[in-house]
Amino acid sequence: MEKPREEHPRPDFKRKDWINLNGIWDFEIDTSNTGIEKGFYLSEKKFKERIVVPFPPESKLSNIENKDFMVSVWYRKKIDIPENWKNRRIFLNFGGVDFLTTVWINGEKVGTHLGGYSPFRFEITKFLKKENILTVNAYDDNRTNLQPCGKQSQKYNSYGTCYTRVTGIWQTVFLEATGKNYIKNFKAYPDCENEEILFMIDIEGKGNIQIEIYQGDKKIGDKIISGNGVVFANYEIKNFIPWSIENPFLYNVKLSLFSNGEKQDQVESYFGFRKIEIKDKKLLLNGNPIFMRMVLDQGYYPDGIYTAPDEQDIINDIKISKNMGFNGARLHQKIFEPLFLYWADKLGYIVWEEYPNWGIKNRISYESFGVLVKEWIDVIERDFNHPSIIGWCPLNETHYLQDNELVRNLYKITKSFDKTRPVIDTSGYIHVETDIYDCHNYKQNPKEFKKDFEPFEKEDKVWRNFPDFDAEYKGQPYWVSEYGGIWWDIEGLKNGWGYGERPKTEKEFIERYKNLTEVLLNHPKICGFCYTQLYDVEQEVNGLHTYSRKPKFKPEIIKKINSQKAKIED
């Protein structure tokens, strides 16, 4: 695989002048973590192996496939800068590197980044010469209880709900060129009531920004504004086409920055007109109540682990979910790459984005709070414009010994960066302050499962995972964000497991799935479900597909069950 993942990694923030650095890099595992002392960042040091970037070294597609702990790994690649990029600013971009990254160009330290899931960039203009060597070190030890690592195993082997680790580079690495002034970021705020779109554009330097809006191939807006730093502009778009699950229409936008009569930078992106609201225990999309027919997606791939082998694998995961009647997913304990969110936007697939807080003591702690908050803010800033994201969830299944004020502060920080979406403080448990109240319930007997939610229908008393610790329910929308997980293994894994007693026949599985799901669909106050899970992951064999994405049951059977009208949609 000479040049994997060639597509642009950020269709939501795309420059014309970019170079994909994926492919074969020199590589070495630094078992003693002494590479800096030994001068591994100097070009004289020859690395022992070759790796295929962006696949993590634990993966088959990396050509390394080392499953042991690798606390320090090194990468090196010769990079060529085009002649027509001369006198421009050059930026080096990383989609994701786990966990602490240090970068050198030609033996000179460029910078460091902490966090395994957020994107980062360095300007490398002043470090460049005629010939250039890029060296990257990633330090990664998730056994400290201070490092957010999601579902990555903190033991030698995978076990339970924890899977193969990911070390180092796991998303596309690429170069970009801009002028002296450039566009750092932008946010699009659709105002459905007033039929307007508001742009907040963050620029480096000053100049004139041209904003062009397209409906298909037709240009419907063109405006030039002047400013520096953060600038604002709004457009009126009468009779706009709303973004919805049924018709995920996207408007294209082109932002061009001019200074001193010259084009300094240009970014292409898109936006969708849609509004998320909470009203009368319901979640509204564009003013209409929706029932979240969701499935848990872990974002794992047999050969790439965290990294999809190619773009089609990303598209396929969304399509197999929609083909079974799901309208969205909880993106679970992993920050998914922007390309997944792009296709969710394109295909009409709603998602909850969740931070991978597992790996931290009590799953939130003072010692790790700084890393968590910084990275979570970076993720919100990266993904703000995706219409498919209908809510944020910074934590999952925190411990009853958590510090409640840390949870409350994280909720408030999330709200301060995005007031347009609901926030769940910590999915399942332990709730402190939340816009939507959710629970995780894996009971396998449909009668017992139904009994848990009957008091909510009759007395407005919700079922809670830990009633002695959970915050009181205050009338929020309520959903069961994990259920099912029915054990069904068609490949005969020796260490495979699922929730509850395994059904004896396929008919028994379908009957259990149907009865559990209908409990939630037929409840007049429950606004959604999330079934565990879309596909098996390693030893956890409770997916509706195998790990290799082979359907275990006829998709139309599952779709018929999921597509029934929910009571709350009446």
N, C-alpha and C positions, 0 to 999 in steps of 0.2 A: 504494500500500500504506500506508494511513493508520495502521494499528495492527498491525504484524507481531508474530509470536511472542508471542501473548497468554497462553499457558499459563504456569503457575507454573514457574519455572526450577529449583526444588529440591523435587521431590516427597518427597525424603528428609529435608527440614528445612523444613516448611511452616507458616507462620503465617497465621492468618485475616486479620489486619490488614496488608495489603500493597497497594501500588499499582505497576503496571507502567508504566515511563516510556518504553518503546519508542515509536517513531513518528517524526514529523518534528521535527528539531532544526535550529537555525541552525548553519552550518559554515563554516570558512575554513581554507585551506592556508596555513601560515606558512612560505613558502619560505626566508626568511632566518633563521628561528628567533630572531626578535627580538620576538615577541609579548608576552612579559612586560615587556620594556623599554617597549614601546609601549602598555601598559595594556589588552591584549586582555581581561583578566579583569574589566574595569570595564564595566558595562552600557551606558555611552554608546557603546562601540565596536560598530558594526553589522557583522555578518558577511555575506559576499558570497553564500553559497550555502546550500542546504537539503539535508540528508542524512536518509536513513531509517535510524534506529538499530534493531536492533543490527548492521546489515550494514557491513562494513569499506568504506572509501571506494574501494578498488580494485574492488569488486564491482559488477555490473550492478544488483543489487537495492538498492544504496545510493542510486542516482540520481546518483552522482558518477563512478564508473568511471574513476578516474585510476590508471594502472598504473605511473607513474614513482615514484621515491623521494620520499616526503613525510616529512621528518625531524621536522616539527612540525605538528600539526593541532589545531584548536580547535572545541569544541562549546558550544552554549548552548541552554538550554531554561527556560521559565517553569514552575515547579512549584507545584501547589496542594496545601495541606495540609488535610485534612478537619477540620471543626469539632470532631468527636467525638474527634480525636486531641489535643485541647488538654490540657495538663498531662501528656503522655506523652513518653517518649524516642523520638526519631525517628532512624532509621538509613538511610543511603544505601548501597546495595549495587551492586557491579559484579561480574559474572560473569567477565569477562576484558577487559583493555585492554592493547594492545601499544604501548609497553613501559614507559616512565616516565610515570606519571600524576600530575598535580597538579589539585586540585579547589578551586574557590571557590564560596561562597554569598554572594550580594549583595556581591561584591567583596572579601570576606574569605577568606583562605586557610584551608581546612579541613584539608588534609593531602596527602601524597604517597604513592605506592606504586611499587615497582620490581619488574618482572616481567610478562611478557606472557601468562601462562597461569593464574595463581592468582587466586582470588576475593579481594576485599577490601571493607571497609566502613568508613564513617566515621559517628560520631554527629554530627548536624548541628543538634541541638535548640537550642543556644545561638546559632546563627547565623540562625535563622529570624525573619522578620518577617511582617507581614500579606500582603505580596506578595514572592515570592522568585524570584531568578534563579540558576540553576545553570550554572556555566561549568567546562568540562573541557579541559585541555591534555594531549596525548599526544606525547611525544618518542620517536622510533623511527628508529634508524639501525643496521641489522644488518650493516653493512660493517666494523665495528670489530674483529671476531673476539673480542669480549668479551660478546656478547649472544646468549643461547640463542634460536634462531629456527626450529629444526626444518627442514622442507623448504622454507622461504621462500627465494626466490632472493636471492643477494647480488650479482647482476649486474642490469643493466637488464631483460634478457629472462629468461624461464624457460629452463632448459636441463637436460638429463640428468634426474637425479632431484630437481631443485629447481624449484619452481613459483611462481606468483604470490604476491607479498608480501601481508601483512596489517598494516594500520596502525590504531592507535586502538581504539575500542570494537568488539568483535566478539561479545559476549554480552549478555544482557538486563541492563538497568539498572532497579533497583526500590527502592522505599521500604518500610520496615517500622516498625511502632509497637509499643513494649513499655511496661510499667510501670517503676517505679524500679529494680526488680530484674528480671533476665531470664536466660534459658537461653542460654549462649554456645555450647555444643556438647555432644554426648554420643557415647559409643561403646557398642556392643552386642557382648558376647562370648558367643557360643553355646557351651555346654558339653554336647556330645552324649552323652558317657559318663554324666554325672550328671543329664542331662535338666533342665538349668538354663540360664537366660539371665542374664548379669550385665550391669548397666548402670553405666557411669561417666559421671556428669553434671557438667558444669562450669557453675556458675552465678555470676552477678554479684550480690553481696549475699547475703542469707540468707533462709530461709523454709522452707516445707513444699512438697515436690514430690509430686504425685500421679502415679503411673504406672499407666496403664490399658493392658492388652494385649487385643487382639481376634483371634479366629480367625474370619475372615469377619466376619459381623455380630454374633457372639456374644462377649461380654466374658468372658475366662477368667482375668483377673488385675486386681487393683486394690489398690494399696499406697500409703501415704503415709509419706514419710521426711522428716526435718528435717536441716538443715545449712547450711553456707555454703562457698563455694569449690568444691572437687571432692567429690562425694558418691557413694556406692556403694549399689546395691541388687541383690538377686538374686531370681529367681522360679523356682520349680519348675514345669516343664511336662511332665507325664507323657505318654508316648505321643505325643510331638511329631511333626509332619509335617516330614520333612527337605526342604530345598531341593535340587533336583537339576536336571540338564539336561532330564530327561523330565517332571518335575513341579516346576516352580519355585514352590513354595508360599511365600508371604510372610505373616508375622504383622504386623498393624498395631499401632502404639503411639502413645499420646497422653501427652505430658508437660505437666503444668500446675504452675505455680509460684504459691504463695500467700504473701503477707506482710501482717501486720496485718489479717487477715481479708478481704483483697481479692485477686482474681486479678491477678497481675502480668504473666504471660506464658503462652502455650500453643504448643507445637510438635507437629505431627503427623508421624509417620515410619513406618518399618517395619523389619523385620529378617528374616533367613532362618537356619534351623538347618542349618549345613553345616560340614564339617571338611575341611581340606586337609592331607595328610600326604605324606611321602616315605618309601618303604620298598622295599628290594631293587631299586633303580634304577627304581622305578615311582612315578608320581604317583597318589595315592589321593584320591578324593572320597567322603566318607562311608564310608571303609573299603574301597571298591572301586576297582580300577585303572581309570584312564581313559586313552584315547588322544586326545591333543589334535589334532583335525581342524580346524586353524585356517587363517585366511586373513588376509592383510595388509590392513588398512583404514587409509587415509591421512587420512580425515576431511575430504575436499575436496568441494565442490559447484560445478558450473559457474557458477551465477548468484550464489551467496553466498560462494564460496571457503571460508573457515573456518566459515561460519555456515549451518546448514541452513535452507532457505527456510521450512519449517514442521515441526511435530512429526511429521507423517506421513512426511516424507523420512527422518527418523531411524529410525522403525519399519521403513520399507521396506528400508533397508540391512541390517538384522538379518534380516529375513524372506527377502530374496533370497539371503543367505548360507546360512541354514538350509535353504532349498529346494534348495540344491546339496549338502547333506549335510555342511556344516561345522557344528561345534558351538561355535565361538568365533572370536576374532580377536585378533591383536596390534594394539593401538591405537597406531599407528606415528608417532613423532616429532611428537606433538601431545597435549596434555591435552584430552580430549574433554569436552564439557559434561555436567553431572550428569544431564540429561534422557536422554542416550544410555545412561548407566549404569543409570538407572531402568528403561528398556525392556529392557536386557540382563537385569536382575534379573527382570523380569516375564515375559520370553519364554524364559528358560533358556538363556542364551548366555554362555559363559565367556570372560573377557578377561584379557590381560596389559596392565597400564597402564605406559606408557613415557614418560619425560621427553624433551622435544625438545632434546637437547643439541647438535645440529648448529648450526653458526654460531660455535662457540667454537674457538679455536686448539687443535689436537690433539683437539678435541671434549671436552676437559676441561682446565682450566688453573687455576693459582693465582689469577690475576687475576679470574677469573669464578666461582670456587668459592663465594664468599659468596652471590652471587645465586642460583646453582643450588641450593645446599643449602636456603636459606630458602624458595625457591619449591617445591621438592620436598617439604619437610616440610609446607607448607601444603596441598599436593595430597593427601598421605597422610591428613592430618587431615580434609580435606573428604570423601574417598571411602572412608574406613575401613569404613563399615558396609555397603557394597555386596557382597552374596554372590557376584555374578557375577565380581568381581575375584579371580583365583586366584593372582596373583603380581605383584610389582613389578619394574620394570627401569629404573633411573635413567639408564642410558647405552646408546647404540647405536653399534657400529662405531667404537670409539675408535682412535686412531692408535698405532702401535708406539712413538712417542716420548712417550706419556703418562707421567705420574708415577704409578707403581703404588700408592704410598701414598695418593694422592688417591682412586683407585678403591676401594681397600680401606676407607678411611674412609667413603666414601659408602655402601658396602655395609653397614658396621657401623651407621651412622646410620639407614639404612633399617630394619635389623633391630631397632634399639632402639625405633623407633616402632611396629613391628608384628611381633610374634613369631609371629603366627598364619599367615603366608603365606611361601612361598619367595621368594627374591630372586635375580635374575640380575644380576651386577655390571655387565656390559656385553655386550649381545647380539652374538653372532657373534665378536667379538674386541675388545680383547685381554683375556682372562680373568685375574683375579688371585685373587679369592676369591668363590665362587659356590655357591649351593645346587643349581642345575641347570646343566649344561654344555650349551651350544648352539653351533651353527655355522650359517654361511650358505654354501650350495653351489648355484651356478647352472649346473653342468654340464648340457648338454642331451642328451648321449648316455646313455641309460639303462644301458648296459653299463658305461661308465666311472663313472657315478654309483654304481652298485651296488658296483663294485670298491673305491671309497673307504671303504665301511662294512663290508666283509667282515672286516678285522682286528679290528673291535670284537666281532663275533660269535664269532670263533675265539680271540682272544688278549686280549680286553678292552682293546684299543688303539683309541682313538677317532680319527676324522679331525678335524684341527684346522685352522683357517684359517691361523694363523701359528705353527707348532710351535716356531720359534726364540724366540718371545716369549710365547706363551700359557702359563698355569700348567698344570702337569701335571694330568691327569685323575685324580680320587680316588674314583671309584665313584659319582658322582652320577647321577641320571636324565639322559638324553641325548636331545636332540631337534634336528631340523633346522628352525630357526625362520625360514629363508628358503630357498626353492628355486623352481624353475620359471621364472616370469617370461617365459613363452613369448610371443614376438612374434606378435600377430595383430590386424591393423588392418582393420576393415570399413568405415571412413569415409574412407580414403585421405589421411591427414595427410601433408603433405610432409616434415615434420621428425619424424615418428613413429619410435619405436624400441622394441625389446624385447631380451631376452637371447638370444644365440645366433643361429643362422641361422633365418630365418622358415620355418615349415612351408609347403609348397606347396599343400596342400589341407586342408580341415576334417578329413578322415579322418586325415591325418598328424598334425595337432594333437592330436586326441583320443587317438591311439595313443601319442604322446609323453607326454601328460599321464598317461595310464593307467599306462604302464610306469615313469615316474619315481615316481609316487605309490605304486605297489605295492611298489617297492623298500623304502619306508619302512614301509608297513603290514605287510609280511611279515618285517621284521627283528625278531628276538625280544627285542632290548634297546633299541630306539628307542621313546620314549614319546610321540612326536607329530611333526606336521609343520605348517608354516605356508606356504601357497602365496602367491606374489607374482603377482597381487593380485586383490582383489575387483572393482575397476573401473579403467578407464583414468583417468589424471590428466594432463590437458593433453597434452604430447608423449610421455608414457610410456604406450605402448599394449599393455601386457601384461596387462590385466585380463580377467576372465571376462565382464565387462559393459563396455559403453562408458562414457564419462564421464557421459552422460545416463542411465545405468542400463538400457540396452537389452541383453538377453542376447545374447552372440555365439554361444552354442550352446544346445541344448535343456538346461535345468537338470537334467532327469531323467537325462541321460547322465552328467553330472558327479556327480550324487548317487549313482548306482549304483556308480561307482568309489570315491568317498569313504566310502561306507557299509559297505564290506567289513569284516569283523571283523579287527582288528589282532592280530598274533601275541602282543603283550604283554598283550592282554586275555584270553588263555586262562587 
